[in-house]
């Protein structure tokens, strides 16, 4: 069972306080569709797999650029700093996923006691 490869990861540039703020905003506004802790699946995108191109237009997507595809507009609800805090949180979750995937590749299987 090979995992889907992650795209090129963006750099986390936010401090812990900003990441916590981004997590709080994400849980309140994004998690209902994109999953708790940004762990999505199914037809709704798993944001941990955003490409660099999607990160470049993240603010526009949040502001309604993909409303015709079912992504609600949050224009007027979040200021630019809030949107960037959410984006930084998503980037952090991408790094968390990479760390977990890397750890699973190097984990030693536990012998069965049968």
Backbone torsions as a table, in degrees:
resi	resn	phi	psi	omega
1	UNK	NA	91.6	179.5
2	UNK	-82.6	135.5	178.0
3	UNK	-74.9	154.6	174.5
4	UNK	-66.7	130.3	-178.6
5	UNK	-67.1	142.2	176.6
6	UNK	-76.3	143.7	172.6
7	UNK	-71.0	175.6	177.1
8	UNK	-53.2	125.0	-177.9
9	UNK	-78.3	142.7	174.7
10	UNK	-82.9	158.7	178.9
11	UNK	-80.3	134.4	172.8
12	UNK	-77.6	119.4	-177.5
13	UNK	-112.3	-3.6	-175.7
14	UNK	-91.2	152.5	174.2
15	UNK	-83.6	174.4	-175.8
16	UNK	-59.7	-38.5	-179.4
17	UNK	-64.7	-43.1	179.0
18	UNK	-66.5	-40.2	177.9
19	UNK	-63.3	-40.0	178.3
20	UNK	-65.2	-40.1	177.0
21	UNK	-64.0	-43.8	178.0
22	UNK	-61.7	-39.8	178.3
23	UNK	-63.5	-43.1	180.0
24	UNK	-61.9	-45.6	178.7
25	UNK	-64.8	-42.1	180.0
26	UNK	-60.4	-47.8	-178.3
27	UNK	-60.1	-40.3	-178.2
28	UNK	-74.3	-34.0	-172.7
29	UNK	-114.6	-32.6	-170.6
30	UNK	-103.5	-33.4	-174.7
31	UNK	-59.1	-34.0	179.8
32	UNK	-55.3	-31.5	178.5
33	UNK	-104.3	-41.6	-172.8
34	UNK	-94.5	1.7	173.7
35	UNK	91.5	145.8	176.9
36	UNK	-60.4	137.0	-178.3
37	UNK	62.0	23.0	178.7
38	UNK	64.2	26.3	176.7
39	UNK	-98.1	95.2	-177.3
40	UNK	-104.0	-179.5	177.8
41	UNK	-179.7	176.8	-179.4
42	UNK	73.8	-137.0	-175.9
43	UNK	-84.3	-18.4	178.4
44	UNK	-87.3	131.6	-177.0
45	UNK	-60.1	139.3	170.3
46	UNK	-81.9	108.1	-171.7
47	UNK	-66.7	-15.1	176.5
48	UNK	-66.0	-17.0	-178.8
49	UNK	-101.7	18.1	178.2
50	UNK	-62.0	136.7	177.6
51	UNK	-80.7	163.7	174.9
52	UNK	-55.2	-37.2	178.7
53	UNK	-62.6	-40.2	179.1
54	UNK	-70.1	-36.2	176.4
55	UNK	-62.4	-36.0	-178.5
56	UNK	-64.6	-27.2	-178.7
57	UNK	-112.5	15.8	-176.2
58	UNK	-53.6	-48.0	-178.7
59	UNK	-60.1	-39.6	178.4
60	UNK	-65.9	-38.6	177.9
61	UNK	-63.3	-45.8	179.4
62	UNK	-62.9	-32.5	-179.0
63	UNK	-80.3	-3.9	174.7
64	UNK	120.2	5.9	-177.3
65	UNK	-61.9	-21.4	-179.9
66	UNK	-114.8	24.9	179.8
67	UNK	-60.0	-31.9	179.3
68	UNK	-69.6	-11.8	177.9
69	UNK	-108.4	10.5	175.5
70	UNK	100.4	-5.3	177.8
71	UNK	-81.5	114.2	-178.4
72	UNK	-65.7	152.4	176.5
73	UNK	-82.8	134.0	174.2
74	UNK	-111.0	20.0	178.3
75	UNK	-58.3	132.9	180.0
76	UNK	86.3	-16.6	179.1
77	UNK	-89.0	-36.6	-178.5
78	UNK	-122.0	137.3	172.5
79	UNK	-82.0	172.6	-179.1
80	UNK	-56.3	-38.3	179.4
81	UNK	-66.8	-37.2	177.6
82	UNK	-66.1	-44.6	179.6
83	UNK	-60.9	-42.8	179.5
84	UNK	-68.0	-35.2	176.5
85	UNK	-62.8	-41.3	176.9
86	UNK	-63.7	-45.5	-180.0
87	UNK	-61.0	-42.7	178.8
88	UNK	-63.8	-38.2	176.2
89	UNK	-62.0	-43.8	178.4
90	UNK	-61.8	-42.1	177.4
91	UNK	-60.9	-44.4	178.7
92	UNK	-59.6	-42.2	178.6
93	UNK	-64.6	-32.8	174.9
94	UNK	-63.7	-42.9	177.7
95	UNK	-65.6	-38.5	177.0
96	UNK	-61.6	-42.6	178.8
97	UNK	-63.7	-43.7	179.2
98	UNK	-60.1	-43.8	179.1
99	UNK	-61.0	-41.5	179.7
100	UNK	-67.1	-41.4	178.6
101	UNK	-65.2	-42.1	178.1
102	UNK	-63.0	-41.2	-180.0
103	UNK	-65.4	-36.5	-179.3
104	UNK	-70.3	-27.0	177.8
105	UNK	-72.0	-30.0	-176.5
106	UNK	-100.9	-4.5	-179.2
107	UNK	-66.8	138.7	177.0
108	UNK	-87.5	125.7	179.1
109	UNK	-62.1	142.6	178.6
110	UNK	-84.3	131.7	-179.5
111	UNK	-68.0	143.8	178.4
112	UNK	-75.2	147.0	-179.5
113	UNK	-98.5	21.9	-179.8
114	UNK	-76.4	NA	NA
